[in-house]
Amino acid sequence: MSLPNLTLTELQRLEGQRAETVDTLQMDHDAFQGFYQQTARPVWVFLFRRTGDEQLADDLLQDTYYRFLRTHRDFENESHRRNYLFRIARNVANDALRWRRDRSCAPLPENGPGEPAAGGNAAAQSENRTDLNRAMTSLSVRQRDALWLAYAEGSSHQEIAEVLGLKTASIKLLLFRARRKLAGILQGGRGEGGR
């Protein structure tokens, strides 16, 4: 549909959609900028670790913030807002991975983007990182997400429960089993069966 061929009705409908989108943005520009600066990198890394694809993580990050801005939710505090953003990111990643599940997904990179192996023994660090990446892919998605949120993002059990849509009481057991399985895999065993 090109602009010169639009009817008045179509223009009115498009204007209504634009107005509706503008009305749904509950944060002002400065508040959103501050929130974005605090959360964009951690959310992008979360999406990248889930997908293993930098370009896909970029696209999903945009989709995450778009969906976040379209919500009509009131947030109790910044922590609640941040947790809700991660929940959206998790759902967006799940949708993308579900769509790609019949294709072979790229393995997780040995180093994160822009993270060269640092320190004295780069080969050993690279090998350890590769082992950890392989071990993490052996965990269930829920276990990987819980470990990432707990140890990379420093989220509390309650925050992890909000993001994963679980009860807070189940997070301690989920983390215990995930750590136990990961340790077993890294030690050369099979670890505990995943859930």
Backbone as a chain_set.jsonl record, in Angstrom:
{"seq": "MSLPNLTLTELQRLEGQRAETVDTLQMDHDAFQGFYQQTARPVWVFLFRRTGDEQLADDLLQDTYYRFLRTHRDFENESHRRNYLFRIARNVANDALRWRRDRSCAPLPENGPGEPAAGGNAAAQSENRTDLNRAMTSLSVRQRDALWLAYAEGSSHQEIAEVLGLKTASIKLLLFRARRKLAGILQGGRGEGGR", "coords": {"N": [[0.854, -1.157, 0.0], [0.816, 2.037, -1.029], [1.565, 5.447, -0.204], [0.422, 7.539, -1.941], [-1.875, 6.261, -2.896], [-3.602, 5.872, -0.798], [-6.714, 5.789, 0.872], [-9.011, 8.095, 2.417], [-10.165, 6.898, 4.643], [-8.31, 4.861, 5.222], [-6.081, 6.439, 5.879], [-7.072, 7.717, 8.172], [-7.37, 5.495, 9.822], [-4.667, 4.68, 10.073], [-3.628, 6.943, 11.354], [-5.026, 6.789, 13.73], [-3.92, 4.429, 14.782], [-1.28, 5.309, 15.125], [-1.648, 7.315, 17.043], [-2.634, 5.757, 19.121], [-0.382, 4.198, 19.697], [1.407, 6.177, 20.579], [0.037, 7.009, 22.866], [0.359, 4.777, 24.485], [2.907, 4.835, 25.451], [4.225, 5.041, 28.432], [6.327, 6.107, 29.819], [8.264, 9.047, 30.083], [10.508, 10.652, 27.75], [13.113, 11.162, 28.865], [13.076, 9.559, 31.181], [12.796, 7.038, 30.034], [15.193, 6.929, 28.555], [17.142, 6.854, 30.608], [16.406, 4.45, 31.878], [16.776, 2.686, 29.756], [19.553, 2.94, 29.295], [20.533, 1.776, 31.626], [19.635, -0.836, 31.426], [19.862, -1.97, 28.85], [22.315, -3.221, 27.949], [22.651, -5.482, 29.79], [20.257, -6.886, 29.131], [20.609, -7.333, 26.404], [22.887, -9.003, 26.473], [21.801, -11.175, 27.843], [19.903, -12.003, 25.919], [21.641, -12.613, 23.82], [23.129, -14.715, 24.939], [21.122, -16.581, 25.121], [20.435, -17.03, 22.432], [22.786, -17.159, 20.89], [23.484, -15.594, 18.744], [24.524, -12.634, 17.477], [23.306, -10.682, 15.774], [20.64, -11.491, 15.803], [20.15, -11.14, 18.524], [20.333, -8.352, 18.632], [18.057, -7.639, 17.112], [16.048, -8.835, 18.662], [16.342, -7.416, 21.006], [15.393, -4.882, 20.289], [12.731, -5.589, 19.759], [11.995, -6.422, 22.305], [12.086, -4.034, 23.856], [10.202, -2.564, 22.441], [7.852, -4.062, 22.916], [7.805, -3.783, 25.667], [7.39, -1.029, 25.961], [4.823, -0.826, 24.989], [3.224, -1.89, 26.9], [0.652, -1.684, 29.355], [1.161, -1.342, 32.061], [1.5, -0.685, 35.531], [4.25, -0.128, 37.557], [5.645, -1.278, 40.575], [8.164, -0.564, 41.495], [11.57, 0.201, 40.442], [12.934, -2.216, 40.297], [10.899, -4.078, 39.895], [10.032, -3.207, 37.376], [12.346, -3.723, 35.871], [12.537, -6.521, 36.129], [10.221, -7.26, 34.787], [10.883, -6.442, 32.23], [12.982, -8.255, 31.656], [11.478, -10.564, 31.664], [9.873, -10.193, 29.418], [11.937, -10.189, 27.522], [12.817, -12.824, 27.763], [10.552, -14.206, 26.846], [10.408, -13.232, 24.213], [12.815, -14.237, 23.196], [12.296, -16.98, 23.493], [10.19, -17.256, 21.662], [11.536, -16.663, 19.261], [13.468, -18.703, 19.215], [11.834, -20.933, 19.165], [10.733, -20.645, 16.673], [12.984, -21.075, 15.132], [13.688, -23.673, 15.764], [13.747, -26.005, 14.192], [15.861, -25.621, 12.597], [19.449, -25.766, 12.624], [20.947, -24.373, 15.391], [23.318, -21.809, 15.981], [26.323, -22.465, 17.791], [27.076, -21.364, 21.136], [29.247, -18.598, 21.403], [32.796, -18.681, 22.087], [33.943, -16.504, 23.357], [32.341, -13.622, 24.615], [30.785, -11.034, 22.661], [33.131, -8.669, 21.634], [34.848, -9.327, 23.686], [37.864, -10.163, 24.136], [39.992, -12.924, 24.857], [41.417, -12.615, 27.964], [44.301, -11.909, 30.029], [47.0, -14.064, 31.211], [47.146, -16.835, 30.246], [45.741, -17.392, 27.546], [44.834, -19.492, 25.924], [44.104, -21.525, 27.737], [42.069, -20.196, 29.128], [40.253, -19.83, 27.073], [39.637, -22.482, 26.481], [38.436, -23.269, 28.908], [36.216, -21.567, 28.873], [34.921, -22.526, 26.617], [34.316, -25.127, 27.479], [32.549, -24.5, 29.566], [30.506, -23.213, 28.122], [29.592, -25.352, 26.523], [28.735, -27.066, 28.557], [26.712, -25.501, 29.684], [24.864, -25.493, 27.591], [23.939, -28.011, 27.839], [22.175, -27.944, 29.878], [18.746, -27.437, 30.857], [16.6, -24.965, 29.346], [15.29, -23.414, 31.251], [16.903, -23.898, 33.508], [19.34, -22.779, 32.626], [18.542, -20.093, 32.296], [17.836, -19.425, 34.94], [20.319, -19.753, 36.3], [21.826, -17.824, 34.923], [20.438, -15.434, 35.528], [20.714, -15.424, 38.313], [23.524, -15.463, 38.838], [24.929, -13.962, 36.886], [23.413, -11.665, 36.583], [22.764, -11.093, 39.184], [20.287, -11.383, 40.401], [17.637, -11.685, 42.805], [16.0, -14.496, 44.459], [13.25, -14.07, 44.397], [13.051, -12.219, 42.302], [13.998, -13.757, 40.167], [12.011, -15.684, 40.095], [9.827, -14.105, 39.279], [10.634, -13.395, 36.683], [10.861, -15.897, 35.414], [8.357, -16.885, 35.777], [7.619, -18.531, 37.883], [7.041, -20.003, 41.172], [8.402, -18.441, 44.039], [9.428, -20.125, 46.008], [10.28, -22.36, 44.6], [12.613, -21.7, 43.318], [15.055, -21.917, 44.7], [15.505, -24.704, 44.785], [15.549, -25.213, 42.023], [17.876, -23.774, 41.26], [19.769, -25.156, 42.8], [19.664, -27.753, 41.665], [20.419, -27.114, 39.044], [23.029, -26.091, 39.399], [24.243, -28.374, 40.454], [23.951, -30.221, 38.337], [25.422, -28.88, 36.353], [27.973, -28.824, 37.546], [28.487, -31.591, 37.611], [28.613, -32.148, 34.87], [30.808, -30.571, 34.098], [32.779, -31.844, 35.517], [33.076, -34.093, 34.127], [31.186, -36.037, 34.392], [27.729, -36.999, 34.092], [25.992, -35.495, 35.516], [23.009, -34.45, 37.34], [19.806, -35.519, 36.198], [18.1, -33.299, 34.02], [15.507, -30.869, 34.642]], "CA": [[0.0, 0.0, 0.0], [1.648, 3.232, -1.132], [0.902, 6.625, 0.341], [-0.461, 8.258, -2.852], [-3.1, 5.517, -3.178], [-4.366, 5.671, 0.422], [-8.009, 6.461, 0.97], [-9.165, 8.88, 3.637], [-10.435, 5.942, 5.718], [-7.045, 4.222, 5.569], [-5.266, 7.446, 6.562], [-7.624, 7.897, 9.51], [-7.029, 4.286, 10.584], [-3.242, 4.753, 10.385], [-3.44, 8.004, 12.333], [-5.522, 6.232, 14.994], [-2.911, 3.493, 15.279], [-0.137, 6.093, 15.585], [-2.053, 7.964, 18.289], [-2.719, 4.702, 20.14], [0.985, 3.844, 20.056], [1.955, 7.277, 21.363], [-0.631, 6.995, 24.164], [0.78, 3.653, 25.312], [4.227, 5.079, 26.003], [3.952, 5.585, 29.748], [7.514, 6.761, 30.345], [8.697, 10.155, 29.253], [11.737, 10.38, 27.002], [14.278, 11.123, 29.762], [12.967, 8.379, 32.048], [13.103, 5.867, 29.219], [16.627, 6.948, 28.238], [17.861, 6.37, 31.794], [16.095, 3.03, 32.051], [17.412, 1.979, 28.643], [20.996, 2.913, 29.531], [20.804, 0.846, 32.722], [19.198, -2.217, 31.18], [20.046, -2.473, 27.48], [23.443, -4.16, 27.848], [22.334, -6.778, 30.414], [19.206, -7.581, 28.384], [21.222, -7.804, 25.157], [23.74, -10.154, 26.796], [20.867, -12.261, 28.14], [19.368, -12.478, 24.64], [22.742, -13.206, 23.073], [23.44, -16.013, 25.544], [20.015, -17.488, 24.796], [20.337, -17.325, 21.007], [24.092, -17.387, 20.29], [23.528, -14.863, 17.493], [24.573, -11.209, 17.784], [22.306, -9.941, 15.007], [19.328, -11.844, 16.332], [20.039, -10.471, 19.824], [20.028, -6.945, 18.344], [16.656, -7.568, 16.699], [15.194, -9.188, 19.794], [16.412, -6.313, 21.958], [14.435, -3.88, 19.821], [11.386, -6.119, 19.961], [11.754, -6.431, 23.751], [11.75, -2.68, 24.303], [8.935, -2.185, 21.807], [6.767, -4.699, 23.683], [7.8, -3.179, 26.993], [6.771, 0.3, 25.886], [3.407, -0.968, 24.654], [2.46, -2.43, 28.032], [-0.144, -0.732, 30.132], [1.346, -1.786, 33.443], [2.11, 0.184, 36.531], [5.289, -0.887, 38.238], [5.813, -0.901, 41.973], [9.47, 0.064, 41.654], [12.475, -0.051, 39.322], [13.243, -3.644, 40.265], [9.751, -4.718, 39.264], [10.084, -2.821, 35.963], [13.476, -4.449, 35.281], [12.157, -7.931, 36.058], [9.224, -7.398, 33.736], [11.63, -6.332, 30.981], [13.65, -9.533, 31.436], [10.449, -11.557, 31.333], [9.567, -9.97, 28.007], [13.101, -10.646, 26.743], [12.792, -14.289, 27.769], [9.462, -14.634, 25.957], [10.806, -12.904, 22.843], [13.836, -15.222, 22.816], [11.621, -18.274, 23.335], [9.463, -17.22, 20.392], [12.513, -16.736, 18.164], [14.085, -20.029, 19.206], [10.802, -21.875, 18.744], [10.629, -20.482, 15.235], [14.202, -21.62, 14.524], [14.071, -24.954, 16.372], [14.006, -27.024, 13.184], [17.168, -25.327, 12.007], [20.533, -25.928, 13.603], [21.304, -23.092, 15.983], [24.756, -21.594, 16.127], [26.775, -22.689, 19.16], [27.44, -20.167, 21.861], [30.628, -18.251, 21.124], [33.727, -18.892, 23.187], [34.043, -15.211, 24.027], [31.233, -12.741, 24.305], [31.171, -10.052, 21.657], [34.027, -7.634, 22.126], [35.558, -9.797, 24.86], [38.98, -11.028, 23.811], [40.513, -13.671, 25.989], [42.325, -11.734, 28.692], [45.178, -12.543, 30.999], [48.217, -14.73, 30.794], [47.019, -18.062, 29.48], [44.534, -17.214, 26.744], [44.366, -20.788, 25.428], [43.424, -22.21, 28.847], [40.821, -19.481, 29.383], [39.358, -20.129, 25.967], [39.185, -23.867, 26.668], [37.498, -23.271, 30.037], [34.996, -20.907, 28.439], [34.262, -23.454, 25.705], [33.738, -26.184, 28.307], [31.389, -23.949, 30.278], [29.435, -23.021, 27.138], [29.038, -26.674, 26.194], [28.011, -27.553, 29.729], [25.485, -24.711, 29.823], [23.891, -25.92, 26.587], [23.396, -29.298, 28.283], [21.127, -27.669, 30.858], [17.46, -27.005, 30.279], [16.499, -23.516, 29.164], [14.907, -22.844, 32.546], [18.079, -23.933, 34.372], [20.292, -21.772, 32.128], [18.018, -18.764, 32.622], [17.932, -19.213, 36.384], [21.736, -19.539, 36.633], [22.252, -16.536, 34.376], [19.843, -14.351, 36.308], [21.245, -15.435, 39.674], [24.954, -15.226, 38.973], [25.418, -12.905, 35.99], [22.64, -10.451, 36.825], [22.648, -10.858, 40.616], [18.874, -11.298, 40.765], [17.197, -12.44, 43.985], [15.102, -15.608, 44.138], [11.939, -13.512, 44.045], [13.163, -11.625, 40.973], [14.106, -14.86, 39.206], [10.674, -16.275, 40.011], [8.995, -13.218, 38.468], [11.058, -13.484, 35.283], [10.592, -17.239, 34.892], [6.949, -17.225, 35.96], [7.556, -19.636, 38.837], [6.894, -19.613, 42.565], [9.69, -18.121, 44.655], [9.904, -21.284, 46.76], [10.876, -23.366, 43.719], [13.851, -21.204, 42.723], [16.215, -22.468, 45.416], [15.689, -26.07, 44.301], [15.939, -25.113, 40.62], [19.283, -23.377, 41.218], [20.559, -26.254, 43.348], [19.752, -28.805, 40.653], [21.177, -26.606, 37.899], [24.454, -26.059, 39.793], [24.684, -29.762, 40.61], [24.075, -30.8, 37.004], [26.527, -28.195, 35.693], [29.222, -29.327, 38.147], [28.681, -32.957, 37.144], [29.03, -32.102, 33.47], [32.158, -30.018, 34.038], [33.71, -32.827, 36.078], [33.144, -35.234, 33.215], [30.052, -36.927, 34.604], [26.507, -36.574, 33.399], [25.198, -34.605, 36.377], [21.635, -34.9, 37.624], [18.87, -35.349, 35.08], [17.53, -31.939, 34.008], [14.057, -30.646, 34.704]], "C": [[0.903, 1.224, 0.0], [0.852, 4.437, -0.651], [0.011, 7.349, -0.662], [-1.8, 7.558, -3.081], [-3.957, 5.274, -1.929], [-5.689, 6.421, 0.359], [-8.05, 7.238, 2.277], [-9.396, 7.954, 4.834], [-9.148, 5.262, 6.181], [-6.115, 5.186, 6.309], [-5.76, 7.672, 7.991], [-7.295, 6.698, 10.398], [-5.564, 4.307, 10.996], [-2.962, 5.816, 11.437], [-3.919, 7.53, 13.708], [-4.536, 5.263, 15.611], [-1.704, 4.246, 15.822], [-0.462, 6.748, 16.927], [-2.127, 6.948, 19.422], [-1.327, 4.308, 20.619], [1.599, 4.926, 20.929], [1.344, 7.273, 22.757], [-0.121, 5.878, 25.065], [2.148, 3.865, 25.926], [4.068, 5.781, 27.345], [5.149, 6.29, 30.369], [7.821, 7.967, 29.463], [10.065, 9.832, 28.666], [12.952, 10.241, 27.926], [14.253, 9.897, 30.67], [13.298, 7.117, 31.267], [14.592, 5.801, 28.892], [17.441, 6.406, 29.408], [17.649, 4.886, 32.011], [16.792, 2.2, 30.982], [18.919, 1.863, 28.876], [21.373, 1.931, 30.632], [20.562, -0.606, 32.33], [19.55, -2.788, 29.823], [21.169, -3.497, 27.386], [23.132, -5.491, 28.539], [21.259, -7.563, 29.654], [19.776, -8.128, 27.085], [22.092, -9.038, 25.419], [22.874, -11.374, 27.104], [20.324, -12.859, 26.849], [20.448, -13.157, 23.806], [23.092, -14.585, 23.624], [22.346, -17.035, 25.243], [20.055, -17.941, 23.347], [21.667, -17.672, 20.358], [24.301, -16.6, 19.003], [23.443, -13.362, 17.794], [23.489, -10.418, 17.058], [20.894, -10.236, 15.497], [19.112, -11.176, 17.687], [19.718, -8.992, 19.642], [18.552, -6.779, 17.998], [15.717, -7.832, 17.87], [15.203, -8.102, 20.864], [15.422, -5.22, 21.561], [13.003, -4.331, 20.062], [11.017, -6.11, 21.447], [11.338, -5.046, 24.239], [10.449, -2.186, 23.671], [7.765, -2.771, 22.594], [6.655, -4.091, 25.075], [7.078, -1.837, 26.972], [5.286, 0.236, 25.584], [2.582, -1.491, 25.819], [1.726, -1.309, 28.756], [-0.042, -1.083, 31.609], [1.902, -0.663, 34.302], [3.1, -0.682, 37.296], [5.476, -0.342, 39.64], [7.103, -0.127, 42.194], [10.345, -0.283, 40.446], [12.818, -1.531, 39.191], [12.121, -4.414, 39.561], [9.735, -4.435, 37.765], [11.176, -3.61, 35.237], [13.146, -5.933, 35.121], [11.148, -8.178, 34.95], [9.891, -7.316, 32.362], [12.347, -7.641, 30.657], [12.644, -10.634, 31.089], [10.027, -11.422, 29.866], [10.702, -10.492, 27.14], [13.122, -12.167, 26.664], [11.713, -14.805, 26.813], [9.801, -14.377, 24.489], [11.84, -13.911, 22.353], [13.21, -16.596, 22.609], [10.87, -18.343, 22.014], [10.423, -17.379, 19.218], [13.14, -18.122, 18.069], [13.084, -21.102, 18.785], [10.659, -21.84, 17.227], [11.811, -21.127, 14.525], [14.515, -23.046, 14.956], [14.333, -26.06, 15.353], [15.329, -26.801, 12.463], [18.239, -25.573, 13.053], [20.932, -24.553, 14.086], [22.819, -23.006, 16.103], [25.154, -21.857, 17.567], [27.113, -21.364, 19.829], [28.908, -19.856, 21.598], [31.504, -18.476, 22.337], [33.892, -17.622, 23.998], [32.795, -14.428, 23.683], [31.691, -11.729, 23.278], [32.043, -8.97, 22.279], [34.787, -8.036, 23.364], [36.697, -10.707, 24.44], [39.427, -11.772, 25.055], [41.568, -12.824, 26.66], [43.257, -12.546, 29.572], [46.305, -13.318, 30.363], [48.007, -15.918, 29.893], [45.707, -18.043, 28.699], [43.972, -18.54, 26.262], [43.596, -21.535, 26.515], [42.091, -21.537, 29.156], [39.796, -19.775, 28.299], [38.796, -21.541, 26.1], [38.167, -23.965, 27.802], [36.162, -22.658, 29.643], [34.204, -21.822, 27.507], [33.603, -24.587, 26.484], [32.487, -25.697, 29.024], [30.225, -23.743, 29.315], [28.787, -24.344, 26.754], [28.219, -27.227, 27.35], [26.691, -26.801, 29.896], [24.434, -25.137, 28.795], [23.295, -27.281, 26.933], [22.278, -29.121, 29.305], [19.828, -27.32, 30.141], [17.463, -25.484, 30.173], [16.189, -22.843, 30.496], [16.103, -22.81, 33.496], [19.105, -22.891, 33.939], [19.834, -20.368, 32.5], [18.163, -18.464, 34.104], [19.376, -18.952, 36.805], [22.206, -18.178, 36.139], [21.716, -15.379, 35.224], [20.441, -14.276, 37.708], [22.693, -14.964, 39.731], [25.509, -14.164, 38.042], [24.711, -11.584, 36.276], [22.477, -10.137, 38.309], [21.212, -10.735, 41.095], [18.579, -12.149, 42.002], [16.29, -13.587, 43.532], [13.728, -15.099, 43.719], [11.978, -12.919, 42.636], [13.247, -12.697, 39.888], [12.739, -15.501, 39.011], [9.755, -15.422, 39.142], [9.339, -13.351, 36.987], [10.659, -14.823, 34.672], [9.135, -17.66, 35.034], [6.758, -18.42, 36.88], [7.283, -19.097, 40.233], [8.285, -19.412, 43.16], [10.269, -19.333, 45.381], [10.599, -22.319, 45.878], [12.24, -22.953, 43.169], [15.08, -21.801, 43.401], [16.522, -23.879, 44.922], [16.129, -26.074, 42.836], [17.415, -24.748, 40.486], [20.19, -24.484, 41.741], [20.753, -27.352, 42.299], [20.575, -28.359, 39.444], [22.667, -26.567, 38.208], [25.016, -27.469, 39.884], [24.892, -30.428, 39.244], [25.263, -30.186, 36.261], [27.864, -28.684, 36.242], [29.513, -30.742, 37.677], [29.174, -33.006, 35.706], [30.467, -31.614, 33.361], [33.203, -30.977, 34.597], [33.788, -34.091, 35.242], [32.032, -36.241, 33.395], [28.857, -36.406, 33.855], [25.702, -35.6, 34.236], [23.825, -35.204, 36.622], [20.78, -34.68, 36.404], [18.202, -34.001, 35.155], [16.027, -31.947, 34.081], [13.768, -29.285, 34.208]], "O": [[1.676, 1.423, 0.937], [-0.378, 4.44, -0.688], [-1.088, 7.756, -0.283], [-2.776, 8.222, -3.432], [-4.943, 4.541, -2.0], [-5.764, 7.542, -0.145], [-7.199, 7.044, 3.145], [-8.875, 8.207, 5.921], [-8.918, 5.103, 7.381], [-5.439, 4.791, 7.259], [-4.956, 7.804, 8.914], [-6.98, 6.858, 11.577], [-5.241, 3.989, 12.141], [-2.136, 5.602, 12.324], [-3.296, 7.832, 14.725], [-4.332, 5.269, 16.825], [-1.157, 3.873, 16.861], [0.362, 6.734, 17.842], [-1.73, 7.239, 20.551], [-1.115, 4.106, 21.815], [2.249, 4.614, 21.927], [2.052, 7.506, 23.737], [-0.162, 6.012, 26.288], [2.52, 3.137, 26.846], [3.806, 6.983, 27.391], [4.991, 7.006, 31.358], [7.656, 7.913, 28.244], [10.698, 8.849, 29.049], [13.734, 9.302, 27.78], [15.287, 9.269, 30.9], [13.993, 6.232, 31.767], [15.189, 4.726, 28.947], [18.335, 5.583, 29.211], [18.594, 4.149, 32.292], [17.336, 1.135, 31.272], [19.495, 0.794, 28.672], [22.437, 1.315, 30.568], [21.219, -1.507, 32.851], [19.535, -4.008, 29.662], [20.976, -4.555, 26.786], [23.33, -6.543, 27.931], [21.352, -8.786, 29.548], [19.47, -9.256, 26.699], [22.034, -10.009, 24.664], [23.186, -12.482, 26.67], [20.286, -14.08, 26.696], [20.186, -14.17, 23.157], [23.325, -15.52, 22.857], [22.627, -18.228, 25.123], [19.748, -19.095, 23.048], [21.689, -18.406, 19.37], [25.215, -16.912, 18.239], [22.43, -12.877, 18.299], [22.826, -9.575, 17.663], [20.058, -9.337, 15.594], [18.014, -10.696, 17.972], [18.927, -8.431, 20.4], [17.878, -5.893, 18.523], [14.715, -7.138, 18.046], [14.202, -7.886, 21.547], [14.698, -4.695, 22.408], [12.164, -3.552, 20.514], [9.875, -5.827, 21.808], [10.347, -4.909, 24.956], [9.683, -1.465, 24.31], [6.803, -2.067, 22.904], [5.556, -3.906, 25.598], [6.262, -1.542, 27.845], [4.558, 1.176, 25.902], [1.354, -1.531, 25.731], [2.146, -0.152, 28.753], [-1.047, -1.117, 32.319], [2.67, 0.183, 33.844], [2.809, -1.828, 37.635], [5.47, 0.867, 39.87], [7.147, 0.831, 42.966], [9.901, -0.982, 39.535], [12.975, -2.036, 38.079], [12.378, -5.291, 38.736], [9.453, -5.331, 36.97], [10.963, -4.105, 34.13], [13.446, -6.529, 34.087], [11.216, -9.191, 34.254], [9.51, -8.037, 31.439], [12.325, -8.091, 29.512], [12.947, -11.53, 30.301], [9.85, -12.42, 29.167], [10.461, -11.161, 26.136], [13.413, -12.733, 25.61], [11.953, -15.745, 26.056], [9.514, -15.207, 23.626], [11.754, -14.388, 21.221], [13.554, -17.3, 21.66], [10.906, -19.363, 21.325], [10.154, -18.141, 18.289], [13.322, -18.653, 16.973], [13.453, -22.071, 18.121], [10.485, -22.875, 16.582], [11.655, -21.668, 13.431], [15.539, -23.586, 14.538], [15.091, -26.983, 15.651], [15.844, -27.701, 11.799], [17.949, -25.583, 14.249], [21.223, -23.666, 13.284], [23.502, -24.01, 16.302], [24.406, -21.512, 18.482], [27.4, -20.371, 19.161], [29.732, -20.77, 21.572], [31.029, -18.466, 23.473], [33.971, -17.682, 25.225], [32.255, -14.557, 22.585], [32.893, -11.587, 23.053], [31.714, -8.426, 23.334], [35.332, -7.169, 24.047], [36.513, -11.923, 24.392], [39.253, -11.291, 26.175], [42.509, -12.364, 26.012], [43.023, -13.728, 29.824], [46.539, -13.248, 29.156], [48.648, -16.0, 28.845], [44.7, -18.603, 29.132], [42.754, -18.703, 26.196], [42.546, -22.116, 26.239], [41.097, -22.214, 29.416], [38.611, -19.947, 28.584], [37.61, -21.765, 25.857], [37.157, -24.658, 27.677], [35.103, -23.158, 30.024], [32.978, -21.891, 27.587], [32.469, -24.968, 26.192], [31.481, -26.404, 29.079], [29.083, -24.061, 29.646], [27.562, -24.438, 26.672], [27.142, -27.787, 27.147], [25.668, -27.406, 30.215], [23.241, -25.14, 29.098], [22.262, -27.664, 26.384], [21.52, -30.056, 29.563], [19.828, -26.955, 28.965], [18.245, -24.807, 30.84], [16.774, -21.81, 30.822], [16.307, -21.826, 34.207], [19.678, -22.196, 34.778], [20.629, -19.549, 32.962], [18.569, -17.364, 34.479], [19.636, -18.032, 37.58], [22.905, -17.461, 36.855], [22.457, -14.466, 35.587], [20.653, -13.183, 38.234], [23.047, -14.15, 40.585], [26.493, -13.514, 38.394], [25.323, -10.517, 36.22], [22.089, -9.022, 38.659], [20.945, -10.058, 42.088], [19.193, -13.195, 42.213], [15.868, -13.643, 42.377], [13.117, -15.634, 42.794], [11.038, -13.098, 41.863], [12.644, -12.563, 38.823], [12.355, -15.824, 37.886], [8.982, -15.961, 38.349], [8.449, -13.413, 36.139], [10.175, -14.874, 33.541], [8.724, -18.677, 34.476], [5.849, -19.226, 36.684], [7.292, -17.886, 40.454], [9.226, -20.131, 42.822], [11.483, -19.538, 45.365], [11.43, -23.082, 46.371], [12.952, -23.786, 42.608], [16.047, -22.152, 42.726], [17.68, -24.209, 44.668], [16.995, -26.862, 42.455], [18.129, -25.349, 39.683], [21.262, -24.724, 41.185], [21.87, -27.82, 42.077], [21.34, -29.146, 38.888], [23.484, -26.963, 37.377], [26.135, -27.728, 39.442], [25.891, -31.114, 39.027], [26.024, -30.902, 35.61], [28.792, -28.931, 35.472], [30.661, -31.067, 37.375], [30.045, -33.806, 35.365], [31.26, -32.183, 32.61], [34.369, -30.933, 34.204], [34.48, -35.043, 35.602], [31.938, -37.203, 32.633], [28.969, -35.467, 33.067], [24.808, -34.937, 33.711], [23.518, -36.309, 36.177], [21.013, -33.738, 35.647], [17.775, -33.584, 36.231], [15.362, -32.888, 33.649], [12.607, -28.876, 34.169]]}, "num_chains": 1, "name": "protein.A"}
